[in-house]
Amino acid sequence: MNHWYDTYLSVYDKPFDPVAQANVIDDIRHRMAALQTQQPVTTVAVIAYNEERHLLACLWSLSHMQTPFPVEVIGIDNDSTDRTADIFRACAIPYYIETRHSCGWARQCGLSHARGRYHLNIDADTMYPPAYVELMTRQLQHKGVVAVSSLWSYIPDATHSATALRLYEALRDTHLWLQHFSRPELAVRGLVFGYHTDAARRFGIRTDIVRGEDGYLAYQLRDVGKIRFLRDRRARAVTGYGTVGESLAVALRHRVGKYLRAFTNYLTPSRQYRDDPSNLVT
């Protein structure tokens, strides 16, 4: 079966080689030049920390976006020690260096430099389908909507069972979908999250936590407007297995137990959350 992302896999998880990958770099530069505008409706902000092996594939996928909306694509290099910055420069992507390490600081840097009315988070280890930017932007244009979160799949490979992968994704997707009705802040994920730029700037991105800055922003934004949950497969990103954090079999057992214990979260909203001390930046 052919997938929309198959082409990009030729450079995914590969070291950056400007000679061997010259055709890809030229293609990205040419396509991005046609996309970039000085008056964007949507800012597409790519955060990257030591993503030399993944960033080129991410940018290549973004360069093939099909959208009627004026866009800008910007990069945030979270003070990488590999060739992440070289890739941004080679592909002619305007980028900013954020020396304070964390997703929160990187996303805040992107938000501070965004010129678009709408802001789409992009993770450098993820690939995005052609309709992604358009579909996310259209959701944000709906009256009363302040944010939107989509879904993602994992790259099929020989080490993960295709059946287990489909089951894992189906359970996770159902869990997130059920949560979004009463607790949308628990259903969003930063790699597929978008919001109104001005509304996000009112609150800022939380930088004193290791993870969960996306959910905390959603928690604040829910007082401003509705958070949409987009299930359209045309907006489904594809990424590596970093967010699984364990084997699929272990992840399935862990998730099923977690979902059953958290069933009441589907039914009632929460106005208070406590920080886990282990998640605080020290």
C-alpha positions in Angstrom: 0.0 0.0 0.0 1.3 3.5 -0.9 1.1 6.2 1.7 1.3 10.0 1.3 4.5 10.0 3.4 6.4 7.3 1.6 8.5 9.8 -0.3 9.7 11.5 2.8 10.9 8.3 4.4 13.9 8.3 2.0 15.4 11.0 4.3 13.7 10.3 7.6 16.0 9.1 10.3 19.0 9.8 8.1 22.0 12.0 8.9 22.0 15.3 7.1 24.1 15.1 3.9 23.8 18.3 1.8 25.5 16.6 -1.2 23.5 13.4 -1.3 20.3 15.2 -0.3 20.8 18.2 -2.7 17.7 17.4 -4.8 15.5 17.2 -1.7 16.9 20.5 -0.4 16.4 22.2 -3.8 12.8 20.9 -3.9 12.1 22.3 -0.4 13.6 25.7 -1.2 11.7 26.0 -4.4 8.3 25.0 -2.9 8.8 27.0 0.3 9.7 30.1 -1.7 6.3 29.8 -3.4 4.5 29.4 -0.1 6.1 32.0 2.2 4.4 35.4 2.5 4.9 38.5 4.4 1.3 38.7 5.5 0.4 35.2 6.6 -3.0 34.1 7.9 -1.4 31.1 9.5 2.0 30.7 11.1 3.5 27.2 10.9 6.1 27.0 13.6 8.6 24.1 13.6 10.4 23.5 16.9 13.5 21.3 16.8 16.2 20.2 19.3 18.9 18.0 17.8 16.6 16.8 15.0 19.2 16.4 12.3 17.8 13.0 11.4 14.2 14.0 11.1 13.9 17.8 10.3 14.5 17.5 6.6 11.6 15.0 6.1 9.4 17.3 8.2 10.2 20.3 6.1 9.8 18.3 2.9 6.3 17.3 3.9 5.4 20.8 4.8 6.7 22.1 1.5 4.0 20.0 -0.2 1.1 21.6 1.7 -1.9 22.5 -0.3 -3.7 25.5 1.1 -5.5 28.6 -0.2 -4.4 30.5 3.0 -1.3 32.7 3.0 1.3 31.1 5.3 4.7 31.5 6.8 6.9 28.7 7.9 9.4 29.5 10.7 11.8 27.4 12.6 12.9 27.4 16.2 16.3 25.8 17.0 16.3 25.0 20.7 20.1 25.5 20.8 20.9 22.2 19.1 24.3 20.7 19.1 23.9 18.8 15.8 23.2 20.1 12.3 19.6 21.2 12.9 20.4 24.8 12.2 22.3 23.8 9.0 19.1 22.2 7.7 17.0 25.3 8.4 19.6 27.4 6.6 20.0 25.0 3.6 16.2 25.0 3.1 16.0 28.8 3.4 13.6 28.6 6.4 13.8 31.7 8.6 14.6 30.4 12.1 15.2 31.7 15.6 17.5 30.2 18.3 16.1 29.7 21.7 18.9 28.9 24.2 16.6 27.9 27.1 15.9 24.2 26.6 12.4 22.9 26.7 9.3 22.5 24.5 7.8 25.3 26.4 10.5 27.8 25.7 10.8 26.7 22.1 7.0 27.1 21.5 7.0 30.5 23.3 9.8 31.6 21.0 7.7 30.6 17.9 4.6 32.3 19.3 6.6 35.5 20.0 7.8 35.7 16.4 4.6 34.6 14.7 2.8 37.0 12.3 -0.2 34.9 11.4 -3.6 35.2 13.0 -3.5 31.4 13.6 -0.6 29.4 14.9 0.1 25.8 14.2 2.6 23.8 16.3 4.9 21.6 14.3 7.3 19.0 15.8 10.4 18.4 13.7 10.3 14.6 14.1 6.8 14.5 12.5 5.5 14.5 8.9 2.3 16.3 7.9 -0.1 15.5 5.1 -0.8 18.0 2.3 -4.2 19.1 3.6 -3.1 19.5 7.2 -2.6 23.3 7.3 -5.8 24.0 5.4 -8.0 21.8 7.5 -6.6 23.0 10.8 -6.9 26.7 9.7 -10.5 26.2 8.6 -11.4 24.8 12.0 -9.9 27.8 13.6 -12.0 30.1 11.4 -15.3 28.8 12.9 -17.0 31.2 15.2 -16.3 30.7 18.8 -13.4 28.2 18.2 -10.1 29.2 19.8 -8.0 26.0 19.3 -8.0 22.7 17.5 -6.2 19.4 18.0 -5.8 16.6 15.4 -4.5 13.1 15.6 -1.4 11.2 14.5 -0.2 7.8 13.5 3.1 6.0 13.8 5.4 5.1 10.9 4.9 1.4 10.2 8.1 -0.7 10.5 9.3 -4.2 10.8 9.7 -4.1 14.6 6.1 -3.2 15.4 3.0 -5.4 14.7 0.7 -3.7 12.2 -2.3 -5.2 14.1 -1.1 -4.1 17.5 -0.3 -0.7 16.1 -3.9 -0.3 14.7 -5.4 -1.4 18.0 -3.2 0.9 20.0 -4.0 3.9 17.8 -7.8 3.1 17.8 -7.8 2.9 21.7 -5.8 6.1 22.0 -8.0 7.9 19.5 -11.2 6.8 21.2 -9.8 7.8 24.6 -8.9 11.3 23.4 -12.2 11.8 21.6 -14.2 10.9 24.7 -12.0 13.2 26.8 -12.4 16.2 24.6 -16.1 16.7 25.4 -15.6 17.6 29.0 -11.8 17.9 29.3 -10.4 19.1 26.0 -7.2 20.1 27.7 -6.4 16.5 28.3 -7.1 15.6 24.6 -4.7 18.0 22.9 -1.1 17.1 21.9 1.5 19.6 20.9 2.5 18.0 17.7 -1.0 18.5 16.3 -2.2 21.6 18.1 -3.3 25.0 16.7 -4.8 28.1 18.2 -5.5 31.8 17.7 -2.2 33.6 18.1 -3.5 36.6 20.1 -5.4 34.4 22.5 -2.4 32.3 23.2 -0.2 35.4 23.7 -2.6 36.5 26.4 -1.6 33.5 28.5 1.8 32.6 27.1 3.3 29.1 26.9 4.2 27.6 30.3 7.9 27.1 30.6 8.4 25.8 34.1 7.2 22.3 33.3 9.0 19.5 31.4 5.9 18.4 29.5 2.3 19.3 29.2 2.7 22.9 28.1 0.2 22.3 25.3 -2.5 20.9 27.6 -2.0 23.8 30.1 -2.4 26.3 27.3 -5.6 24.5 26.2 -6.8 24.6 29.8 -6.5 28.4 29.8 -7.9 28.8 26.3 -11.1 26.9 27.1 -12.2 30.1 29.0 -11.9 32.0 25.7 -13.6 29.7 23.2 -14.2 26.2 22.1 -11.4 23.6 21.5 -12.2 21.5 18.4 -11.1 17.9 18.0 -10.4 17.1 14.4 -10.8 13.4 13.4 -10.4 13.9 9.6 -7.7 11.4 8.4 -6.5 14.0 5.9 -5.2 16.0 8.9 -3.5 13.0 10.5 0.2 13.4 11.0 2.7 10.6 11.1 5.6 10.4 13.5 8.1 8.1 15.2 7.7 6.1 18.3 9.1 8.6 20.8 5.6 9.3 22.3 5.0 5.6 22.9 8.0 5.3 25.2 7.8 1.5 25.4 6.9 -1.6 23.4 3.4 -1.6 22.0 2.4 -4.6 24.1 3.5 -2.8 27.3 1.9 0.4 26.1 -1.4 -1.3 25.4 -1.6 -2.8 28.8 -0.6 0.5 30.4 -3.1 2.6 28.4 -6.0 0.2 28.9 -5.6 0.3 32.6 -5.1 4.1 32.6 -8.2 4.6 30.4 -10.4 2.5 32.6 -9.2 4.3 35.8 -9.8 7.7 34.2 -13.3 6.9 32.8 -15.0 9.5 35.0 -12.8 12.2 33.3 -14.9 11.7 30.2 -18.0 12.9 32.0 -17.1 15.8 34.2 -15.0 18.9 33.6 -12.2 19.8 36.0 -11.2 23.3 37.0 -8.2 22.3 39.1 -5.0 20.4 38.3 -2.0 19.9 40.5 1.5 19.9 39.2 3.4 16.7 39.5 6.7 17.7 41.3 8.7 15.4 39.0 7.4 17.5 36.0 8.6 20.8 37.3 11.8 22.4 35.8 14.4 22.6 38.5 
